[in-house]
Amino acid sequence: PRKVLVEEARRAGLTPGPLYQHLQAGQDVVLQDGTVVKADDVTQENVRPRKVVIVGDTCDASALVPLAENADIVVHEATLEDEQWILARRHGHSTAGGAGRFAAKAKAKALIL
């Protein structure tokens, strides 16, 4: 269903009620005074929800991959550079490369470090 833009609908003379269902279905409605309110003027397509996953500084976030799958954005902390991966692993930190591999495995659309 379409989303009713409440302020636009009010300006057009509509109040919340049964006519909203017709608008949500993309159907124009006729008010009691004969005014036609076009669904396109007071509704919009629903926006797909976004999935954002935030991963802290950890050397192994693999348990989160199923939760992060197909995320729109993964925000992943990366404390150390890839060249310091031994130090990162020893102290439980993540690297930029590790964050990138995590995002790729999760099939994320974007990665923010």
N, CA and C atoms as a LAMMPS dump frame, in Angstrom:
ITEM: TIMESTEP
0
ITEM: NUMBER OF ATOMS
339
ITEM: BOX BOUNDS ff ff ff
-5.0000000000000000e+02 5.0000000000000000e+02
-5.0000000000000000e+02 5.0000000000000000e+02
-5.0000000000000000e+02 5.0000000000000000e+02
ITEM: ATOMS id mol type element x y z
1 1 1 N 0.822 -1.207 0
2 1 2 C 0 0 0
3 1 3 C 0.858 1.259 0
4 2 1 N 0.262 2.307 -0.5
5 2 2 C 0.94 3.595 -0.537
6 2 3 C 0.842 4.265 0.827
7 3 1 N 1.71 5.22 1.078
8 3 2 C 1.693 5.967 2.336
9 3 3 C 0.93 7.274 2.11
10 4 1 N -0.048 7.539 2.974
11 4 2 C -0.812 8.785 2.886
12 4 3 C 0.018 9.9 3.515
13 5 1 N 0.18 10.984 2.782
14 5 2 C 0.849 12.174 3.294
15 5 3 C -0.222 12.984 4.027
16 6 1 N -0.253 12.854 5.332
17 6 2 C -1.364 13.366 6.134
18 6 3 C -1.578 14.86 5.933
19 7 1 N -0.511 15.64 5.934
20 7 2 C -0.668 17.098 5.769
21 7 3 C -1.243 17.442 4.399
22 8 1 N -0.774 16.753 3.373
23 8 2 C -1.311 16.983 2.026
24 8 3 C -2.786 16.593 1.971
25 9 1 N -3.119 15.482 2.596
26 9 2 C -4.51 15.023 2.61
27 9 3 C -5.402 16.028 3.333
28 10 1 N -4.921 16.564 4.444
29 10 2 C -5.708 17.567 5.182
30 10 3 C -5.933 18.806 4.339
31 11 1 N -4.881 19.248 3.66
32 11 2 C -5.021 20.439 2.792
33 11 3 C -6.035 20.189 1.685
34 12 1 N -6.154 18.941 1.275
35 12 2 C -7.102 18.591 0.212
36 12 3 C -8.519 18.405 0.754
37 13 1 N -8.694 18.519 2.092
38 13 2 C -10.011 18.408 2.676
39 13 3 C -10.336 17.055 3.275
40 14 1 N -9.354 16.176 3.362
41 14 2 C -9.569 14.84 3.93
42 14 3 C -9.203 14.802 5.405
43 15 1 N -9.917 13.994 6.149
44 15 2 C -9.54 13.69 7.518
45 15 3 C -9.29 12.183 7.588
46 16 1 N -8.461 11.761 8.536
47 16 2 C -8.198 10.318 8.64
48 16 3 C -9.507 9.534 8.762
49 17 1 N -9.587 8.47 8
50 17 2 C -10.792 7.658 8.015
51 17 3 C -10.798 6.644 6.898
52 18 1 N -11.97 6.119 6.577
53 18 2 C -12.084 5.041 5.592
54 18 3 C -11.571 5.4 4.196
55 19 1 N -11.63 6.674 3.818
56 19 2 C -11.156 7.047 2.477
57 19 3 C -9.648 6.83 2.325
58 20 1 N -8.936 6.829 3.45
59 20 2 C -7.491 6.595 3.393
60 20 3 C -7.181 5.237 2.768
61 21 1 N -8.021 4.245 3.016
62 21 2 C -7.776 2.909 2.457
63 21 3 C -7.783 2.947 0.933
64 22 1 N -8.693 3.73 0.368
65 22 2 C -8.74 3.852 -1.096
66 22 3 C -7.481 4.543 -1.609
67 23 1 N -7.074 5.593 -0.9
68 23 2 C -5.858 6.306 -1.295
69 23 3 C -4.639 5.39 -1.207
70 24 1 N -4.564 4.604 -0.143
71 24 2 C -3.438 3.686 0.028
72 24 3 C -3.395 2.645 -1.084
73 25 1 N -4.548 2.343 -1.635
74 25 2 C -4.628 1.398 -2.754
75 25 3 C -4.369 2.09 -4.09
76 26 1 N -4.106 3.405 -4.048
77 26 2 C -3.825 4.148 -5.272
78 26 3 C -5.065 4.641 -5.99
79 27 1 N -6.208 4.6 -5.311
80 27 2 C -7.474 5.011 -5.926
81 27 3 C -7.798 6.447 -5.541
82 28 1 N -8.253 7.222 -6.518
83 28 2 C -8.727 8.568 -6.243
84 28 3 C -10.02 8.479 -5.444
85 29 1 N -10.313 9.534 -4.651
86 29 2 C -11.552 9.55 -3.859
87 29 3 C -12.328 10.822 -4.153
88 30 1 N -13.638 10.754 -3.935
89 30 2 C -14.511 11.903 -4.136
90 30 3 C -15.061 12.321 -2.778
91 31 1 N -14.865 13.596 -2.441
92 31 2 C -15.384 14.117 -1.185
93 31 3 C -16.869 14.406 -1.314
94 32 1 N -17.531 14.667 -0.186
95 32 2 C -18.979 14.918 -0.195
96 32 3 C -19.35 16.11 -1.061
97 33 1 N -18.462 17.099 -1.181
98 33 2 C -18.777 18.273 -2.005
99 33 3 C -18.467 18.051 -3.486
100 34 1 N -18.051 16.822 -3.84
101 34 2 C -17.776 16.487 -5.23
102 34 3 C -16.325 16.669 -5.646
103 35 1 N -15.506 17.198 -4.75
104 35 2 C -14.086 17.389 -5.052
105 35 3 C -13.398 16.037 -5.194
106 36 1 N -12.647 15.892 -6.273
107 36 2 C -11.885 14.666 -6.494
108 36 3 C -10.474 14.874 -5.938
109 37 1 N -10.074 13.985 -5.068
110 37 2 C -8.714 14.013 -4.525
111 37 3 C -7.95 12.872 -5.173
112 38 1 N -6.923 13.23 -5.924
113 38 2 C -6.13 12.228 -6.63
114 38 3 C -5.13 11.585 -5.665
115 39 1 N -5.111 10.262 -5.701
116 39 2 C -4.206 9.512 -4.816
117 39 3 C -2.76 9.947 -5.017
118 40 1 N -2.37 10.219 -6.248
119 40 2 C -0.987 10.625 -6.522
120 40 3 C -0.617 11.947 -5.869
121 41 1 N -1.634 12.786 -5.573
122 41 2 C -1.37 14.094 -4.967
123 41 3 C -1.178 14.016 -3.458
124 42 1 N -1.705 12.971 -2.824
125 42 2 C -1.674 12.913 -1.36
126 42 3 C -1.043 11.623 -0.815
127 43 1 N -0.406 10.845 -1.685
128 43 2 C 0.262 9.628 -1.243
129 43 3 C 1.622 9.505 -1.908
130 44 1 N 2.406 8.605 -1.394
131 44 2 C 3.69 8.275 -2.018
132 44 3 C 3.949 6.793 -1.821
133 45 1 N 4.825 6.26 -2.661
134 45 2 C 5.209 4.86 -2.519
135 45 3 C 5.867 4.672 -1.161
136 46 1 N 5.61 3.551 -0.527
137 46 2 C 6.274 3.251 0.738
138 46 3 C 7.763 3.111 0.502
139 47 1 N 8.529 3.623 1.419
140 47 2 C 9.972 3.525 1.349
141 47 3 C 10.394 2.211 2.003
142 48 1 N 11.222 1.478 1.293
143 48 2 C 11.72 0.217 1.832
144 48 3 C 12.556 0.501 3.078
145 49 1 N 12.328 -0.255 4.148
146 49 2 C 13.132 -0.057 5.363
147 49 3 C 14.609 -0.286 5.076
148 50 1 N 15.441 0.401 5.8
149 50 2 C 16.886 0.243 5.658
150 50 3 C 17.407 -0.652 6.772
151 51 1 N 18.414 -1.428 6.449
152 51 2 C 19.045 -2.281 7.45
153 51 3 C 20.459 -1.76 7.665
154 52 1 N 20.729 -1.308 8.891
155 52 2 C 22.037 -0.797 9.261
156 52 3 C 22.572 -1.668 10.386
157 53 1 N 23.797 -2.146 10.215
158 53 2 C 24.423 -3.007 11.213
159 53 3 C 25.684 -2.307 11.714
160 54 1 N 25.806 -2.226 13.036
161 54 2 C 26.976 -1.592 13.645
162 54 3 C 27.773 -2.672 14.372
163 55 1 N 29.046 -2.789 13.983
164 55 2 C 29.921 -3.805 14.565
165 55 3 C 31.044 -3.085 15.293
166 56 1 N 31.218 -3.418 16.558
167 56 2 C 32.288 -2.815 17.351
168 56 3 C 33.644 -3.376 16.987
169 57 1 N 34.607 -3.005 17.78
170 57 2 C 35.993 -3.401 17.547
171 57 3 C 36.204 -4.82 18.047
172 58 1 N 36.124 -5.774 17.143
173 58 2 C 36.326 -7.181 17.501
174 58 3 C 37.036 -7.88 16.359
175 59 1 N 37.942 -8.775 16.706
176 59 2 C 38.703 -9.45 15.651
177 59 3 C 37.888 -10.529 14.951
178 60 1 N 36.817 -10.988 15.581
179 60 2 C 36.015 -12.027 14.948
180 60 3 C 34.528 -11.725 15.134
181 61 1 N 33.93 -11.147 14.133
182 61 2 C 32.498 -10.82 14.173
183 61 3 C 31.692 -11.818 13.357
184 62 1 N 32.266 -12.977 13.067
185 62 2 C 31.606 -13.928 12.175
186 62 3 C 30.233 -14.37 12.678
187 63 1 N 30.019 -14.367 13.989
188 63 2 C 28.706 -14.75 14.519
189 63 3 C 27.619 -13.751 14.114
190 64 1 N 28.029 -12.545 13.72
191 64 2 C 27.065 -11.512 13.326
192 64 3 C 26.717 -11.545 11.84
193 65 1 N 27.443 -12.325 11.056
194 65 2 C 27.201 -12.345 9.611
195 65 3 C 25.747 -12.649 9.27
196 66 1 N 25.113 -13.653 9.882
197 66 2 C 23.706 -13.907 9.531
198 66 3 C 22.79 -12.707 9.827
199 67 1 N 23.079 -11.985 10.891
200 67 2 C 22.267 -10.808 11.221
201 67 3 C 22.526 -9.652 10.264
202 68 1 N 23.747 -9.58 9.761
203 68 2 C 24.131 -8.487 8.871
204 68 3 C 23.842 -8.776 7.404
205 69 1 N 23.376 -9.984 7.107
206 69 2 C 23.178 -10.391 5.718
207 69 3 C 22.297 -9.403 4.961
208 70 1 N 22.772 -8.982 3.802
209 70 2 C 22.081 -8.049 2.899
210 70 3 C 21.811 -6.69 3.522
211 71 1 N 22.633 -6.283 4.464
212 71 2 C 22.474 -4.966 5.079
213 71 3 C 22.704 -3.873 4.045
214 72 1 N 21.986 -2.782 4.204
215 72 2 C 22.226 -1.628 3.339
216 72 3 C 23.561 -0.981 3.693
217 73 1 N 23.839 -0.923 4.99
218 73 2 C 25.09 -0.329 5.463
219 73 3 C 25.613 -1.142 6.635
220 74 1 N 26.909 -1.429 6.609
221 74 2 C 27.597 -1.975 7.768
222 74 3 C 28.576 -0.907 8.24
223 75 1 N 28.459 -0.533 9.502
224 75 2 C 29.418 0.368 10.132
225 75 3 C 30.291 -0.525 11.002
226 76 1 N 31.584 -0.583 10.683
227 76 2 C 32.478 -1.517 11.375
228 76 3 C 33.709 -0.755 11.843
229 77 1 N 33.955 -0.826 13.124
230 77 2 C 35.156 -0.197 13.652
231 77 3 C 36.37 -0.997 13.198
232 78 1 N 37.432 -0.299 12.87
233 78 2 C 38.673 -0.955 12.461
234 78 3 C 39.824 -0.202 13.119
235 79 1 N 40.336 -0.758 14.203
236 79 2 C 41.347 -0.072 15.01
237 79 3 C 42.71 -0.019 14.333
238 80 1 N 43.068 -1.106 13.689
239 80 2 C 44.42 -1.198 13.154
240 80 3 C 44.421 -1.448 11.645
241 81 1 N 45.581 -1.141 11.042
242 81 2 C 45.761 -1.403 9.616
243 81 3 C 45.993 -2.899 9.409
244 82 1 N 45.778 -3.347 8.178
245 82 2 C 45.939 -4.771 7.879
246 82 3 C 47.344 -5.278 8.193
247 83 1 N 48.352 -4.426 7.998
248 83 2 C 49.73 -4.837 8.26
249 83 3 C 49.935 -5.189 9.728
250 84 1 N 49.059 -4.736 10.59
251 84 2 C 49.175 -4.988 12.025
252 84 3 C 48.198 -6.074 12.476
253 85 1 N 47.848 -6.982 11.57
254 85 2 C 46.821 -7.975 11.886
255 85 3 C 47.215 -8.893 13.042
256 86 1 N 48.502 -9.188 13.204
257 86 2 C 48.931 -10.041 14.323
258 86 3 C 48.667 -9.337 15.651
259 87 1 N 49.038 -8.083 15.72
260 87 2 C 48.781 -7.295 16.928
261 87 3 C 47.276 -7.157 17.162
262 88 1 N 46.538 -6.941 16.102
263 88 2 C 45.087 -6.803 16.215
264 88 3 C 44.48 -8.082 16.784
265 89 1 N 44.888 -9.208 16.26
266 89 2 C 44.338 -10.493 16.722
267 89 3 C 44.721 -10.757 18.18
268 90 1 N 45.955 -10.448 18.509
269 90 2 C 46.43 -10.675 19.876
270 90 3 C 45.596 -9.889 20.892
271 91 1 N 45.172 -8.698 20.508
272 91 2 C 44.423 -7.838 21.436
273 91 3 C 42.925 -7.804 21.149
274 92 1 N 42.482 -8.623 20.197
275 92 2 C 41.044 -8.709 19.912
276 92 3 C 40.493 -7.552 19.113
277 93 1 N 41.36 -6.854 18.382
278 93 2 C 40.925 -5.717 17.585
279 93 3 C 40.632 -6.124 16.145
280 94 1 N 39.982 -5.242 15.428
281 94 2 C 39.689 -5.493 14.021
282 94 3 C 40.604 -4.644 13.144
283 95 1 N 40.685 -5.043 11.881
284 95 2 C 41.442 -4.279 10.891
285 95 3 C 40.487 -3.862 9.783
286 96 1 N 40.936 -2.933 8.964
287 96 2 C 40.107 -2.482 7.846
288 96 3 C 39.814 -3.637 6.891
289 97 1 N 40.809 -4.458 6.636
290 97 2 C 40.609 -5.611 5.757
291 97 3 C 39.617 -6.606 6.342
292 98 1 N 39.712 -6.828 7.64
293 98 2 C 38.764 -7.722 8.305
294 98 3 C 37.342 -7.18 8.215
295 99 1 N 37.2 -5.881 8.37
296 99 2 C 35.88 -5.26 8.24
297 99 3 C 35.356 -5.426 6.817
298 100 1 N 36.244 -5.267 5.847
299 100 2 C 35.846 -5.436 4.451
300 100 3 C 35.417 -6.862 4.141
301 101 1 N 36.155 -7.815 4.676
302 101 2 C 35.788 -9.223 4.471
303 101 3 C 34.445 -9.542 5.138
304 102 1 N 34.235 -8.982 6.328
305 102 2 C 32.958 -9.172 7.02
306 102 3 C 31.819 -8.633 6.164
307 103 1 N 31.959 -7.407 5.662
308 103 2 C 30.904 -6.787 4.851
309 103 3 C 30.663 -7.585 3.575
310 104 1 N 31.718 -8.087 2.969
311 104 2 C 31.566 -8.889 1.75
312 104 3 C 30.844 -10.203 2.041
313 105 1 N 31.221 -10.852 3.128
314 105 2 C 30.59 -12.12 3.49
315 105 3 C 29.104 -11.913 3.793
316 106 1 N 28.772 -10.761 4.383
317 106 2 C 27.38 -10.452 4.714
318 106 3 C 26.613 -9.912 3.504
319 107 1 N 27.318 -9.691 2.389
320 107 2 C 26.71 -9.133 1.174
321 107 3 C 26.102 -7.759 1.442
322 108 1 N 26.802 -6.975 2.241
323 108 2 C 26.344 -5.617 2.547
324 108 3 C 26.507 -4.728 1.319
325 109 1 N 25.617 -3.774 1.18
326 109 2 C 25.685 -2.871 0.029
327 109 3 C 26.741 -1.791 0.206
328 110 1 N 27.028 -1.424 1.467
329 110 2 C 28.025 -0.389 1.731
330 110 3 C 28.691 -0.664 3.077
331 111 1 N 29.93 -0.222 3.186
332 111 2 C 30.7 -0.364 4.41
333 111 3 C 31.23 0.998 4.813
334 112 1 N 31.043 1.331 6.068
335 112 2 C 31.617 2.558 6.638
336 112 3 C 32.565 2.126 7.739
337 113 1 N 33.809 2.58 7.629
338 113 2 C 34.798 2.247 8.653
339 113 3 C 34.868 3.356 9.686
